[in-house]
Amino acid sequence: MLIIGSMDMGGAEMLAARLAEELNRSLLFSVSVCALEDRGELRKILMANGTPHLSLGKKPGKDFSIPAKIARRARDERIDIIHTHGQGPLLYACLAKLFYRENLLVHSEHIKFEVETSSPKKIFLYNSVLYRFIDSFLSITAHLEQYYSTKFPFLKGKITTITNGINIDQFNEKDEKIVDSARESYHVAKNAKIIGNISVLRDQKDHASLIRAMQTVIHHVPEAVLVIAGDGPLRDKLERLTYELAIQDSIMFLGYRKDVATLLRTFDVFALTSLFEGLSLCLLEAAASGTPIVATDVEGNNELITNNVNGLLAPAKSPEEIGFKIVELLTNIELAKDLSERGKQIVFEKFNQATMVKRYMQFYSSMMERKNVS
């Protein structure tokens, strides 16, 4: 099987890497991960996991040499299933069918296509054609299944939902020395209240609202500090914003980090201010770590977080309200504890990686049976 993605180090790419590792470990499947372009950090992860991988060396813009490369690899390695993640990989995999037709094509969407494009009508027309080439469509949440089956009625009967899952074992490890060392690396006062965020620095995550929310937080909790782990195209702009608001001493940018499980345990509150989500892996990880959560009330987030049950929700693009929710968790320890314990329980019961991998194995096995029958 070949998993193809753009590999921009987002949640979809990390999911593909973890899934490939677990499937190869099962010895029932042989899985390679294919990136349109080389992405150094992801390549390092795949190498560490021993996962076969390659880059197709895509040139800027549309590169119509890519379909032939995919078809050649599918033919030479007798690939049974190609599983694409995202619009670009789907286009190239569909065109590869012109050269080689023996593999089944599975496609995953992790977000509503309309929210990530400036040309939704054009993408809708593209997808109305491309989705007819696929043999099965995978969704990661119930709201996305409803959305795509409504937008493209011909997909009904082809859609399967498999929710994201995380490796919960890593969140059972509680080496307090490592956590203390990570917290000390922030070089903040021992009594500092740390609000954390781990996500790619791009428009979707709306870090600007979170930074603005810190004005309210600092007013009520002067020892509060915001720690942002992740990198992306907006980093310079966001750093400038902290100076414009004169709160730069209360905001830290850590860049890309691998030690997510440790970082999460250093946070007093985890805050995710996305404008839209599919189902955030980092939100699942924060819940699994037992960190109290404030998230924006958008689809994806509110499929996992129920307000005042396992976290607090605030309207998107509302810095003041987001700030007050964070303050509530920083100042009401009992509430924070109750919400975090319930959040951890829900993730362990419904969103663990072992269950996710089992469902993917069952899905791919059924696809293989279908291929062999046909």
Secondary structure, DSSP 8 states (H G I E B T S, - for coil): -EEEE---SSHHHHHHHHHHHHHHHHTS---EEEESS--HHHHHHHHHHT--EEE----SS--TTHHHHHHHHHHHTT-SEEEEESHHHHHHHHHHTTT---SEEEEEESS-GGGG-S-HHHHHHHHHHHTTT-SEEEESSHHHHHHHHHH-GGGTTTEEE----B-GGGGT---HHHHHHHHHTT---TT-EEEEEES--SGGG-HHHHHHHHHHHHHH-TTEEEEEEB--TTHHHHHHHHHHTT-GGGEEEEES-S-HHHHHHH-SEEEE--S--S--HHHHHHHHTT--EEEESSTTHHHH--BTTTBEEE-TT-HHHHHHHHHHHHH-HHHHHHHHHHHHHHHHHH-BHHHHHHHHHHHHHHHHHHHHH-
